[in-house]
């Protein structure tokens, strides 16, 4: 089981990216899936959070090719963008 303080740090980093678009995209993904993640998925997400927002958004939208180190099932889930709830 992943330490709760580690998940809390991930959520904070995911929701404090610097742009509203990135906050919603990355933060909502973390909120939706983090409870299900094991060590491998958490480590992947921690590495992803070190990347530039413009790259992460480009990978999610398909305007940039996903680097091999991020390709796979977790990026596939991220690219669906069905976890983003647009506030009204």
Secondary structure, 3 states (H helix, E strand, C coil): CCCHHHHHHHHHHHHCCCCHHHHHHHHHHHHHHHHHCCHHHHHHHHHHHCCCHHHHHHHHHCCCCCCCCCCCHHHHHHHHCCCCCCCC
